[in-house]
Amino acid sequence: MRSKLLLLDFPLLIPREFTLNFSARWACFTPDGGILCVGDGGRAILIDGSNMRSLETNTTSNLRCAAYSKSGRLLVVGNMGVVLFGDGFERLDADCAENLRRVVWSPDGERALIVGNNGSALVYEYGSNLFRRVVGAVNNLRCASWPAGHEPIVAGNAFADMFVPTPNVYRLQGDSLEPIAQEAKVDLLAVDCCVHDKFVAVGYDVVLHEPRAYLIGDSVKSLEWIAEGVYLSALAIHPKLDVGIVATSHPSGSKDRRSFAYLCTEKNVDKIYELSGYGFVCASWSLEGDRALLLASESARTYNV
């Protein structure tokens, strides 16, 4: 399975396209302006300009997410409890066997929140190199955001095992995930902080197979999605401006499925790219907001984003 990486200079948003010959799950900007991509089979590549270099991660587990702190510390998480630290991909003992899906650093770079399947959630303390287990959820947790001045927000699936309905939006308080919303039949795949101290979360209705978006503050407000796309699968809010990128995926595995990427403002939703045969899995901005990236995969499905 192949993946496509799109690199866009802002505000022109003219894409440069890279084809990756593996199923990539996540991409992010490195502190020196490169791009790190991680994915299935422990694969990782570093893109610097037009050069691509494979990296040795010392694992064959599927890698699901990578994140740098503002001071340049790298964490990578993946299936079977894999947590890797630093450019040498040192394996850390998280004492967890679940598939880990997302990692976000705290604003000060001293802690990181890791979430994954079956309610698994961990806080990594850099200073002590230890993990604290976080309780409160039983569903698959799909995404998290930890902006400055806020407690982290975590979002995930509408159902736990045996189709038991569960909350799907939480706030981290101490060592507990406290439920703040239970949007029925909605799996939330991405969340990010936006203007006015609020968050945006996107996903899809698992019964109707329709896109869903929400504004999260003291309450949760449904947002109307007026553009094409079945599943809202990726989201990234600009670090300085009131604009964001939302990208979609499609339930079909056929090569003719269509996925879209949009630049969104309070008033407009403008299509910036369209792909056939791929589903978008992540979006990200550079720290200064002068570049954005989008990652799409041939093997992307809503359950493995």
C-alpha positions, 0 to 999 in steps of 0.5 A: 500500500502507498501513501501520498504526502502533500506539502503546502506553502501558506497562503498560496497553498500550491501543493507539492506531492510526494509518493511514499511506498508504504502505508504511512499513518502520521506525518509531522514537521521536525524542529529543523523544517523536515518532515517525519512520516511513520507507519505500518511495520515500524517504517519511518522516513525523514523528508528534507527538501527533495531527499527521503531517508529511511530511519531505523526504529527498532520495531516492526509494530505499526506506528500510529503517531509522532509528535515533537515538543517545542524543545524538540523532543520526539515521541512516537507511539504505535500498536502493542503499547510501543512508545519510542523516544528521541531521534534514536527511537529508544523504546520506553517501557509504558507497561501497556499492551494496547494499540496507542493512537495519539500523542500530544506534548504539554505546552511546556514540553515536560509531559506528554499525553498518550491515548489509544484503544480500550480507554488506554491513556498515559501521561509521560513525565520527561523529567522522571522518564516515567508513565502515569496511568490515566483512568476514566474511559473504556472506549477507543480514544482517537485524538487529543489536543493540549494547547497552552492555558488549557487542560487537554481534551481527548475524543474518541469512539461512540461505543466501547466493546459490545456496542456499549454507548460511552462518552466520546469527549473528555477533559484530563483532570489530574489522573482522570479523564472526565466526560464532558460530552456523549454525542450519540453514534459519532466517532470523533477522529480529530480535535484541535484548539481554535479561537475564543478558547474553544476546540473543534472536533470532527468525525462521522456518524457511524450509523448514517455514514455522514460527516460530523463536526462540533465546537467544544467549550463549556458546552458542545455545539454541532456545526453544519458541514456543507462540503463534500466528503463522507468522513471528516478524518483530519483537522489542523488549526493554524497556530496564529490565524483563524483558519484551519484545514479539514480533510476527509476519507471515504468508507469504500476501499475501492480505488475510485473513492474520493477524498478532499482537503479544505481550507476553512474559515468562519465564513468559507470552506474552500477546496484545496485538493482532491484525491482518488483512491486515498483517504486522508489520515492527518494534517499539520501546520508548521510551528510558524504557520508558513507551511502545512502538510496532509497525509493520505493513504490507500489503506486508510479506513475510519477504524484505523485512522 
